[in-house]
């Protein structure tokens, strides 16, 4: 918020007269939306007329008439715009837009990024530059937020309980049969869980699953490299606890009405909706709450002691203590509410949608090919569970829920849809591919290998790494069968099976002659997927060493060669933290 204060002080007399601020956001995980809404609340406290809107929901043709806009945007993947600003992005970069199109616009750009990624806040920087090119007047330099730093209003909706004998809603917005349109976030397909198999040994610390969904009748098609989006839900025990804390009847039903004209209703909630459905499918009570949560929660507190603590957590001075209380131990929203019981039971139900963000869909690399498994989608999923100093282990919402689903339970369905992924494999059947996929990073490469084998393509080279051959060598029998048939060249790195740790980068160096021959003589494409910590940098360093040792390149030439491969899409990566 402090970053944006100068923009309010620098308003022209015309803007002060209109006192209208438009806040447009591009958000993938909800952080940019949360920040944009907080800016909106602050603007209203300063008596500005303020509208907060997703970039793709906004009619971009109206931008030429705007006087004051704050853009809040995240960067996703390898420098890509979030899904809800892609249409805006394409329009803004049309070549036929005149250079003075936005000459009336005063603007500020706030980017939210993670400095551990190479293209830190790439979208915010590019947006700032493009609006400037189109004649916009920046009120201050582009503000670049890092993941480590966080930045008496009516609720967004009013909640009206309905009579018990009113018509029942249709339930979850799913397509269990043939859909009229392709499944999407607003209308996911109810895919049947066909199998849920643990791939790691029972004695292994990490539970990794191969889960298969039946998408027959969905109209879904996909290629290797694509991503399946899954909409998770809260577990019944947490839903029950939440309702008890807030003294809510889970079976009571309500309708929502916007407090301001023009505000759309939440697309994923049926009308009417039960409290149980709202908490199970919509409110993300398992997420780590943001600073704005404590700020709004303090407004409802009837306990002086609790209110003081909440105000401290939402203050600038209290950020270090908030981090220690909340972020470091990964304390959930529900657990925070347990710690502030007097405040929690005083929360008006209509503020729940302002207070708690909606459950975001989770993305999984598809680990199968439709050519090998028609009407099926398979994912390779690590069940997220870890310890902090809190007594209860931390568990991933989506992975824990999916791991609990089994076909033996009956008709078990999961809301999902498919998106284009960041990895694109060569269409030329003679082009070899070098795939580097330690751990669950091997998922998109399993899809690519299945696809290419079904098409009769050879030239598939896989570097796979895990801890121990006997415990977490995913799909071992499948790989060995393909090696025997001549479809796959496989190099494995089992880091804990010997005294000296061995990783995929070591296997790349050991087989540098083959890697160089594939790159220099056969125009191979290189793909990397997996954890974003040290692995991507270590692999890049190993590839540069190959170029120097086998290709005779200098360090700077090797670096440029690798950069050229990336520019030409012959080197692609998909990493996550």
Secondary structure as the mmCIF struct_conf table of DSSP 4:
data_model
#
loop_
_struct_conf.conf_type_id
_struct_conf.id
_struct_conf.beg_label_comp_id
_struct_conf.beg_label_asym_id
_struct_conf.beg_label_seq_id
_struct_conf.end_label_comp_id
_struct_conf.end_label_asym_id
_struct_conf.end_label_seq_id
HELX_RH_3T_P HELX_RH_3T_P1 UNK A 2 UNK A 4
HELX_RH_AL_P HELX_RH_AL_P1 UNK A 5 UNK A 9
TURN_TY1_P TURN_TY1_P1 UNK A 10 UNK A 10
HELX_RH_AL_P HELX_RH_AL_P2 UNK A 13 UNK A 18
STRN STRN1 UNK A 20 UNK A 26
BEND BEND1 UNK A 28 UNK A 30
HELX_RH_AL_P HELX_RH_AL_P3 UNK A 31 UNK A 45
TURN_TY1_P TURN_TY1_P2 UNK A 46 UNK A 47
STRN STRN2 UNK A 49 UNK A 54
HELX_RH_3T_P HELX_RH_3T_P2 UNK A 55 UNK A 57
BEND BEND2 UNK A 58 UNK A 58
HELX_RH_3T_P HELX_RH_3T_P3 UNK A 60 UNK A 65
BEND BEND3 UNK A 67 UNK A 67
STRN STRN3 UNK A 68 UNK A 76
TURN_TY1_P TURN_TY1_P3 UNK A 77 UNK A 79
STRN STRN4 UNK A 80 UNK A 81
HELX_LH_PP_P HELX_LH_PP_P1 UNK A 82 UNK A 82
HELX_RH_3T_P HELX_RH_3T_P4 UNK A 83 UNK A 85
HELX_RH_AL_P HELX_RH_AL_P4 UNK A 86 UNK A 92
TURN_TY1_P TURN_TY1_P4 UNK A 93 UNK A 93
TURN_TY1_P TURN_TY1_P5 UNK A 95 UNK A 96
BEND BEND4 UNK A 97 UNK A 97
TURN_TY1_P TURN_TY1_P6 UNK A 99 UNK A 104
STRN STRN5 UNK A 106 UNK A 113
TURN_TY1_P TURN_TY1_P7 UNK A 115 UNK A 116
BEND BEND5 UNK A 117 UNK A 117
TURN_TY1_P TURN_TY1_P8 UNK A 118 UNK A 121
HELX_RH_AL_P HELX_RH_AL_P5 UNK A 122 UNK A 133
TURN_TY1_P TURN_TY1_P9 UNK A 134 UNK A 135
STRN STRN6 UNK A 137 UNK A 138
BEND BEND6 UNK A 139 UNK A 141
HELX_LH_PP_P HELX_LH_PP_P2 UNK A 142 UNK A 142
STRN STRN7 UNK A 143 UNK A 146
TURN_TY1_P TURN_TY1_P10 UNK A 147 UNK A 148
HELX_LH_PP_P HELX_LH_PP_P3 UNK A 153 UNK A 155
BEND BEND7 UNK A 156 UNK A 156
STRN STRN8 UNK A 157 UNK A 161
TURN_TY1_P TURN_TY1_P11 UNK A 164 UNK A 165
BEND BEND8 UNK A 166 UNK A 166
HELX_LH_PP_P HELX_LH_PP_P4 UNK A 167 UNK A 169
BEND BEND9 UNK A 172 UNK A 172
STRN STRN9 UNK A 174 UNK A 175
BEND BEND10 UNK A 177 UNK A 177
BEND BEND11 UNK A 180 UNK A 181
BEND BEND12 UNK A 185 UNK A 187
STRN STRN10 UNK A 188 UNK A 198
BEND BEND13 UNK A 200 UNK A 200
TURN_TY1_P TURN_TY1_P12 UNK A 202 UNK A 203
BEND BEND14 UNK A 204 UNK A 206
STRN STRN11 UNK A 208 UNK A 214
TURN_TY1_P TURN_TY1_P13 UNK A 216 UNK A 217
BEND BEND15 UNK A 218 UNK A 218
TURN_TY1_P TURN_TY1_P14 UNK A 224 UNK A 225
STRN STRN12 UNK A 227 UNK A 230
HELX_RH_AL_P HELX_RH_AL_P6 UNK A 236 UNK A 246
TURN_TY1_P TURN_TY1_P15 UNK A 247 UNK A 247
TURN_TY1_P TURN_TY1_P16 UNK A 250 UNK A 251
STRN STRN13 UNK A 253 UNK A 258
BEND BEND16 UNK A 259 UNK A 260
TURN_TY1_P TURN_TY1_P17 UNK A 261 UNK A 262
HELX_LH_PP_P HELX_LH_PP_P5 UNK A 263 UNK A 266
TURN_TY1_P TURN_TY1_P18 UNK A 267 UNK A 268
BEND BEND17 UNK A 269 UNK A 269
BEND BEND18 UNK A 271 UNK A 272
STRN STRN14 UNK A 273 UNK A 274
HELX_RH_AL_P HELX_RH_AL_P7 UNK A 275 UNK A 281
TURN_TY1_P TURN_TY1_P19 UNK A 282 UNK A 282
STRN STRN15 UNK A 283 UNK A 283
TURN_TY1_P TURN_TY1_P20 UNK A 285 UNK A 286
BEND BEND19 UNK A 287 UNK A 287
HELX_LH_PP_P HELX_LH_PP_P6 UNK A 288 UNK A 290
HELX_RH_AL_P HELX_RH_AL_P8 UNK A 291 UNK A 298
TURN_TY1_P TURN_TY1_P21 UNK A 299 UNK A 300
HELX_RH_AL_P HELX_RH_AL_P9 UNK A 304 UNK A 314
BEND BEND20 UNK A 315 UNK A 316
TURN_TY1_P TURN_TY1_P22 UNK A 317 UNK A 318
HELX_RH_AL_P HELX_RH_AL_P10 UNK A 319 UNK A 322
HELX_RH_PI_P HELX_RH_PI_P1 UNK A 323 UNK A 327
TURN_TY1_P TURN_TY1_P23 UNK A 328 UNK A 330
HELX_RH_AL_P HELX_RH_AL_P11 UNK A 333 UNK A 339
TURN_TY1_P TURN_TY1_P24 UNK A 340 UNK A 340
HELX_RH_AL_P HELX_RH_AL_P12 UNK A 341 UNK A 344
TURN_TY1_P TURN_TY1_P25 UNK A 345 UNK A 346
HELX_RH_3T_P HELX_RH_3T_P5 UNK A 349 UNK A 351
HELX_RH_AL_P HELX_RH_AL_P13 UNK A 352 UNK A 355
BEND BEND21 UNK A 356 UNK A 356
HELX_LH_PP_P HELX_LH_PP_P7 UNK A 357 UNK A 357
STRN STRN16 UNK A 358 UNK A 358
HELX_LH_PP_P HELX_LH_PP_P8 UNK A 359 UNK A 361
STRN STRN17 UNK A 362 UNK A 365
STRN STRN18 UNK A 366 UNK A 366
BEND BEND22 UNK A 368 UNK A 368
TURN_TY1_P TURN_TY1_P26 UNK A 370 UNK A 372
BEND BEND23 UNK A 373 UNK A 373
TURN_TY1_P TURN_TY1_P27 UNK A 374 UNK A 375
STRN STRN19 UNK A 376 UNK A 382
HELX_LH_PP_P HELX_LH_PP_P9 UNK A 383 UNK A 384
STRN STRN20 UNK A 385 UNK A 386
BEND BEND24 UNK A 389 UNK A 392
HELX_LH_PP_P HELX_LH_PP_P10 UNK A 393 UNK A 393
STRN STRN21 UNK A 394 UNK A 395
HELX_RH_AL_P HELX_RH_AL_P14 UNK A 397 UNK A 403
TURN_TY1_P TURN_TY1_P28 UNK A 404 UNK A 404
HELX_RH_3T_P HELX_RH_3T_P6 UNK A 407 UNK A 409
BEND BEND25 UNK A 410 UNK A 411
STRN STRN22 UNK A 413 UNK A 419
BEND BEND26 UNK A 422 UNK A 422
BEND BEND27 UNK A 427 UNK A 428
TURN_TY1_P TURN_TY1_P29 UNK A 429 UNK A 430
STRN STRN23 UNK A 433 UNK A 436
HELX_RH_3T_P HELX_RH_3T_P7 UNK A 439 UNK A 442
HELX_RH_AL_P HELX_RH_AL_P15 UNK A 443 UNK A 454
TURN_TY1_P TURN_TY1_P30 UNK A 455 UNK A 456
STRN STRN24 UNK A 460 UNK A 466
BEND BEND28 UNK A 467 UNK A 467
HELX_RH_AL_P HELX_RH_AL_P16 UNK A 469 UNK A 472
TURN_TY1_P TURN_TY1_P31 UNK A 474 UNK A 475
HELX_RH_AL_P HELX_RH_AL_P17 UNK A 476 UNK A 484
TURN_TY1_P TURN_TY1_P32 UNK A 485 UNK A 486
BEND BEND29 UNK A 487 UNK A 487
STRN STRN25 UNK A 488 UNK A 494
TURN_TY1_P TURN_TY1_P33 UNK A 495 UNK A 496
BEND BEND30 UNK A 497 UNK A 500
HELX_RH_AL_P HELX_RH_AL_P18 UNK A 504 UNK A 510
TURN_TY1_P TURN_TY1_P34 UNK A 511 UNK A 511
HELX_RH_AL_P HELX_RH_AL_P19 UNK A 512 UNK A 521
BEND BEND31 UNK A 522 UNK A 522
STRN STRN26 UNK A 525 UNK A 531
TURN_TY1_P TURN_TY1_P35 UNK A 532 UNK A 534
HELX_RH_AL_P HELX_RH_AL_P20 UNK A 535 UNK A 551
HELX_RH_AL_P HELX_RH_AL_P21 UNK A 555 UNK A 567
TURN_TY1_P TURN_TY1_P36 UNK A 568 UNK A 569
BEND BEND32 UNK A 570 UNK A 570
STRN STRN27 UNK A 571 UNK A 576
#
